[in-house]
Amino acid sequence: MSHGKIIVKLMIALCKKYHIKKILLADNSRIAIGKYDLDLKLFYTMIRGYPWYVQFGFKNVDQEDYLIVKHNYGLLKGKKVSDFNENIFIDNKFIKLAKTNQDMSIKQFIKEICNYDDKLFHGLYEDIYRNLGLIKPKHKQYYLNL
């Protein structure tokens, strides 16, 4: 388990212990992939279908953003590389990999291309996010009722 997950679970447990009823946070999370920094909300949505804090039960404060997260999850759930036009991956390296990994889950494929060429992925991941049909939530605020 990652340090970040341990910290969030500890935060939730402490809040419950001290009878805090609601946690409100702003998701400014970043993740280092090789030498490059990615917006974790976007990257995690591409590899899991939802932003990072959602795995702990956090929900978007804004109803429209909540619907965007549901839309994004539904768009990727159960999808394979073959369900998407290979040109969404923009660069010839990634397009070639898409052609040879048609049966791979789209979420796993995103992990693969990220690890295959982290520099190239860093330069393209926001465009790939949009090309997949994913929508960026407008706000960063999430809450968890305890």
C-alpha positions as CSV (number, residue, x, y, z in Angstrom):
1,M,0.0,0.0,0.0
2,S,1.3,3.4,-0.9
3,H,2.3,6.1,1.6
4,G,-0.5,8.3,0.3
5,K,-3.2,5.7,0.9
6,I,-1.9,5.0,4.4
7,I,-2.0,8.7,5.2
8,V,-5.6,9.1,3.9
9,K,-6.8,6.0,5.8
10,L,-5.2,7.3,8.9
11,M,-6.7,10.7,8.5
12,I,-10.2,9.2,8.1
13,A,-9.7,7.0,11.1
14,L,-8.5,9.9,13.3
15,C,-11.5,12.0,12.1
16,K,-13.9,9.2,13.1
17,K,-12.2,8.8,16.5
18,Y,-12.6,12.5,17.2
19,H,-16.2,12.5,15.9
20,I,-15.6,14.7,13.0
21,K,-18.7,14.5,10.8
22,K,-17.3,15.7,7.5
23,I,-14.0,15.9,5.7
24,L,-13.6,18.5,3.0
25,L,-10.5,18.7,0.8
26,A,-9.1,20.1,-2.4
27,D,-7.5,17.6,-4.7
28,N,-4.2,19.1,-5.8
29,S,-2.5,15.7,-6.0
30,R,0.4,15.1,-8.3
31,I,2.3,11.9,-9.0
32,A,5.9,11.5,-10.2
33,I,6.3,9.1,-13.1
34,G,10.0,8.8,-13.8
35,K,11.3,12.4,-13.8
36,Y,7.9,13.9,-14.7
37,D,5.0,15.1,-12.6
38,L,1.4,14.3,-13.6
39,D,-1.9,15.6,-12.4
40,L,-3.1,12.5,-10.4
41,K,-6.8,13.3,-10.9
42,L,-6.4,12.9,-14.6
43,F,-3.9,10.0,-14.5
44,Y,-5.8,8.0,-12.0
45,T,-9.1,8.6,-13.9
46,M,-7.4,7.1,-17.0
47,I,-6.1,4.0,-15.1
48,R,-9.0,3.5,-12.7
49,G,-11.9,5.3,-14.1
50,Y,-12.2,7.9,-11.3
51,P,-10.1,10.4,-9.4
52,W,-7.8,9.2,-6.6
53,Y,-9.8,10.3,-3.6
54,V,-13.0,8.6,-4.8
55,Q,-11.5,5.2,-3.8
56,F,-11.9,6.3,-0.2
57,G,-15.5,7.3,-0.6
58,F,-15.0,11.0,-1.3
59,K,-17.5,12.7,-3.5
60,N,-17.4,15.8,-5.6
61,V,-18.8,18.9,-3.9
62,D,-20.3,20.0,-7.2
63,Q,-23.2,18.0,-8.6
64,E,-22.0,18.6,-12.2
65,D,-18.6,17.3,-11.3
66,Y,-20.1,14.3,-9.7
67,L,-21.9,13.5,-12.9
68,I,-18.7,14.0,-14.9
69,V,-16.9,11.4,-12.7
70,K,-19.8,9.0,-13.3
71,H,-19.6,9.7,-17.1
72,N,-15.8,9.1,-17.1
73,Y,-16.1,5.9,-15.2
74,G,-18.8,4.6,-17.5
75,L,-16.8,5.5,-20.6
76,L,-13.8,3.4,-19.5
77,K,-15.5,0.5,-17.6
78,G,-14.8,-2.8,-19.3
79,K,-13.3,-1.1,-22.4
80,K,-10.4,-2.5,-24.4
81,V,-7.9,-0.7,-26.6
82,S,-9.9,-1.9,-29.6
83,D,-12.9,0.0,-28.4
84,F,-11.1,3.3,-29.3
85,N,-9.6,4.7,-32.5
86,E,-5.9,4.2,-32.2
87,N,-5.2,7.8,-33.4
88,I,-6.4,9.1,-29.9
89,F,-2.9,8.1,-28.7
90,I,-1.4,10.8,-31.0
91,D,2.2,9.7,-31.3
92,N,3.3,6.9,-33.7
93,K,5.0,5.0,-30.8
94,F,1.8,4.8,-28.9
95,I,-0.3,4.1,-32.0
96,K,1.9,1.2,-32.9
97,L,1.6,-0.2,-29.4
98,A,-2.2,0.2,-29.6
99,K,-2.3,-1.8,-32.8
100,T,-0.4,-4.7,-31.1
101,N,-2.4,-4.6,-27.8
102,Q,-6.0,-4.5,-29.1
103,D,-7.3,-6.9,-26.4
104,M,-5.7,-5.1,-23.5
105,S,-7.9,-3.1,-21.2
106,I,-7.7,0.6,-21.9
107,K,-6.8,1.3,-18.3
108,Q,-3.9,-1.2,-18.4
109,F,-2.8,0.2,-21.8
110,I,-2.5,3.7,-20.3
111,K,-0.3,2.3,-17.6
112,E,1.8,0.6,-20.2
113,I,2.4,3.6,-22.4
114,C,3.2,5.7,-19.4
115,N,5.9,3.3,-18.4
116,Y,7.0,2.7,-22.0
117,D,8.0,6.4,-22.5
118,D,7.3,8.6,-19.5
119,K,8.7,11.7,-21.2
120,L,6.4,11.3,-24.2
121,F,3.5,10.4,-22.1
122,H,4.0,13.5,-19.9
123,G,3.7,15.7,-23.0
124,L,0.6,14.0,-24.3
125,Y,-1.4,12.6,-21.4
126,E,-3.8,15.6,-21.1
127,D,-4.6,15.3,-24.9
128,I,-5.0,11.6,-24.6
129,Y,-7.4,12.2,-21.7
130,R,-9.5,14.4,-23.9
131,N,-9.2,12.1,-26.9
132,L,-10.6,9.2,-24.8
133,G,-13.7,11.4,-24.3
134,L,-13.0,12.0,-20.7
135,I,-14.1,15.3,-19.2
136,K,-12.1,17.3,-16.6
137,P,-14.1,18.1,-13.4
138,K,-14.3,21.9,-13.0
139,H,-13.7,21.9,-9.2
140,K,-11.1,20.2,-7.0
141,Q,-13.3,20.0,-3.9
142,Y,-14.3,16.6,-2.5
143,Y,-16.1,15.7,0.7
144,L,-16.6,12.6,2.8
145,N,-19.4,12.3,5.3
146,L,-18.3,10.2,8.3
